[in-house]
């Protein structure tokens, strides 16, 4: 097994600021926009972006939520290990809002398909966008593409992308792992 560093902590910070600026360009005051981190790992990215937007770019208020898609997955109850649900925390209406789904890695697109189904329980958004830190572009099973991407990676199927966050793993780093 070999591990290659795709993004260092400093590179992640630069990308986060670029993504925040892109969101700011398209959503200005975030009055009609909500950010939703996909559980579990997209929530770290969503919180970081929200912090950058409010503290460094002066956005007054951002509706930030987290969405668990466990029971909407098409592989629920198919695998050997039992999937554990996380908490969904959406304390605002998504009806007629612009929703930005945020996840760390876009791989097959199945998680996003599940999120599209899950969000319907909270209303009908006016528009849905996707922001992802890593886009594994040649691994898609569904025709889903990000509106905002941190880094595009051409990883073959045996390779895995591992994103570590300071809040959960003690460091910010992205690895490409070849098993």
C-alpha positions as CSV (number, residue, x, y, z in Angstrom):
1,X,0.0,0.0,0.0
2,X,1.3,3.4,-0.9
3,X,0.2,6.8,0.2
4,X,0.7,10.0,-1.8
5,X,-0.1,13.4,-0.5
6,X,-2.6,15.1,-2.9
7,X,-3.2,18.3,-0.8
8,X,-1.2,19.6,2.1
9,X,-2.8,21.7,4.9
10,X,-1.7,24.9,3.2
11,X,-3.1,23.8,-0.1
12,X,-6.4,22.9,1.5
13,X,-6.6,26.4,3.1
14,X,-5.9,28.1,-0.3
15,X,-8.6,25.9,-2.0
16,X,-11.1,26.7,0.8
17,X,-10.6,30.4,0.3
18,X,-11.0,30.0,-3.5
19,X,-14.2,28.0,-3.0
20,X,-15.5,30.6,-0.5
21,X,-14.9,33.4,-3.1
22,X,-16.7,31.5,-5.8
23,X,-19.7,31.0,-3.5
24,X,-19.6,34.7,-2.6
25,X,-19.6,35.7,-6.3
26,X,-22.6,33.6,-7.0
27,X,-24.6,34.1,-3.8
28,X,-23.5,37.5,-2.6
29,X,-25.4,37.9,0.7
30,X,-26.7,34.3,1.1
31,X,-30.2,35.7,1.8
32,X,-31.8,33.1,-0.5
33,X,-29.0,30.4,-0.2
34,X,-28.5,27.6,2.3
35,X,-25.4,25.5,2.7
36,X,-25.9,21.8,3.5
37,X,-23.0,19.6,4.5
38,X,-23.5,15.9,3.7
39,X,-23.0,13.7,6.7
40,X,-20.5,12.7,7.9
41,X,-17.5,14.3,6.2
42,X,-19.1,17.1,4.2
43,X,-20.1,18.8,7.4
44,X,-16.4,19.6,8.2
45,X,-16.0,21.3,4.8
46,X,-19.3,23.2,5.1
47,X,-18.4,24.5,8.6
48,X,-15.0,25.7,7.4
49,X,-16.5,27.5,4.4
50,X,-19.1,29.1,6.6
51,X,-16.5,30.3,9.0
52,X,-14.4,31.8,6.2
53,X,-17.4,33.5,4.6
54,X,-18.6,35.1,7.9
55,X,-15.3,35.9,9.6
56,X,-13.1,36.8,6.7
57,X,-15.5,38.0,4.0
58,X,-18.1,39.6,6.2
59,X,-21.2,37.7,5.2
60,X,-23.7,38.5,8.0
61,X,-25.7,35.3,8.2
62,X,-25.6,31.9,6.5
63,X,-28.1,29.1,7.0
64,X,-25.9,26.0,7.5
65,X,-27.3,22.5,7.9
66,X,-26.2,18.9,7.8
67,X,-28.0,16.1,6.0
68,X,-27.8,12.4,6.7
69,X,-28.4,10.3,3.6
70,X,-28.0,6.8,5.1
71,X,-31.6,5.6,4.6
72,X,-31.8,7.1,1.1
73,X,-28.7,5.2,-0.2
74,X,-29.3,2.5,-2.9
75,X,-26.8,0.3,-1.1
76,X,-28.5,0.5,2.3
77,X,-28.6,-3.1,3.7
78,X,-26.6,-4.5,0.9
79,X,-23.1,-4.4,2.4
80,X,-21.6,-6.7,5.0
81,X,-21.2,-3.9,7.6
82,X,-24.1,-2.1,9.0
83,X,-24.4,1.5,8.1
84,X,-24.7,3.9,11.0
85,X,-26.9,7.0,10.6
86,X,-25.7,10.5,11.5
87,X,-27.9,13.3,12.6
88,X,-29.7,15.6,10.1
89,X,-29.8,19.2,11.4
90,X,-31.8,21.5,9.2
91,X,-33.6,24.2,11.2
92,X,-34.7,26.4,8.3
93,X,-36.9,26.1,5.3
94,X,-35.4,25.0,1.9
95,X,-38.6,25.8,0.0
96,X,-37.7,28.1,-2.9
97,X,-34.1,28.5,-1.6
98,X,-30.8,27.9,-3.5
99,X,-29.3,24.9,-1.8
100,X,-25.6,24.1,-2.0
101,X,-24.7,20.5,-1.2
102,X,-21.2,20.3,0.2
103,X,-19.2,17.0,0.4
104,X,-15.5,16.2,0.7
105,X,-15.2,13.7,-2.3
106,X,-17.4,13.2,-5.3
107,X,-16.9,9.6,-6.4
108,X,-19.7,7.7,-8.1
109,X,-22.4,10.3,-7.6
110,X,-24.6,8.0,-5.6
111,X,-24.4,10.0,-2.4
112,X,-25.5,13.1,-4.2
113,X,-28.4,11.2,-5.8
114,X,-29.4,10.1,-2.3
115,X,-29.1,13.7,-1.0
116,X,-31.4,14.9,-3.9
117,X,-34.0,12.5,-2.6
118,X,-33.5,13.3,1.1
119,X,-33.8,17.0,0.7
120,X,-37.3,16.7,-0.6
121,X,-38.4,16.0,2.9
122,X,-37.5,19.6,3.8
123,X,-39.2,21.3,0.9
124,X,-38.7,22.0,-2.8
125,X,-35.5,24.1,-3.4
126,X,-35.5,26.6,-6.2
127,X,-32.1,25.3,-7.3
128,X,-29.4,22.9,-6.1
129,X,-25.7,23.2,-6.6
130,X,-22.8,20.9,-5.6
131,X,-19.5,21.9,-4.0
132,X,-16.9,19.2,-3.5
133,X,-13.3,19.4,-2.3
134,X,-12.2,16.4,-4.5
135,X,-13.8,15.4,-7.8
136,X,-12.8,11.9,-8.9
137,X,-14.1,12.6,-12.4
138,X,-13.5,9.2,-14.1
139,X,-15.4,7.2,-11.4
140,X,-18.9,8.5,-12.0
141,X,-21.8,6.0,-12.1
142,X,-24.4,8.8,-12.5
143,X,-24.4,12.0,-14.6
144,X,-23.6,14.3,-11.7
145,X,-21.0,17.1,-11.8
146,X,-19.9,19.7,-9.2
147,X,-20.6,23.4,-9.7
148,X,-17.6,24.1,-7.5
149,X,-14.6,21.8,-7.1
150,X,-11.4,22.2,-5.1
151,X,-9.2,19.7,-7.0
152,X,-9.9,17.3,-9.8
153,X,-8.3,13.9,-9.4
154,X,-7.9,11.2,-12.1
155,X,-7.8,8.2,-9.8
156,X,-8.3,4.6,-11.0
157,X,-10.7,2.4,-9.3
158,X,-8.2,0.6,-7.0
159,X,-7.1,4.0,-5.7
160,X,-8.8,5.7,-2.8
161,X,-8.9,9.3,-1.8
162,X,-8.7,9.9,1.9
163,X,-9.6,13.4,3.3
164,X,-8.5,14.1,6.9
165,X,-9.9,17.1,8.8
166,X,-8.3,18.7,11.8
167,X,-11.6,18.6,13.7
168,X,-11.9,14.9,13.4
169,X,-8.5,13.4,12.5
170,X,-6.1,15.9,14.0
171,X,-4.7,17.2,10.7
172,X,-5.8,18.7,7.4
173,X,-4.4,16.5,4.5
174,X,-5.7,14.6,1.5
175,X,-4.1,11.4,0.4
176,X,-4.3,9.2,-2.7
177,X,-4.0,5.6,-1.5
178,X,-3.0,2.7,-3.8
179,X,-3.9,-0.6,-2.2
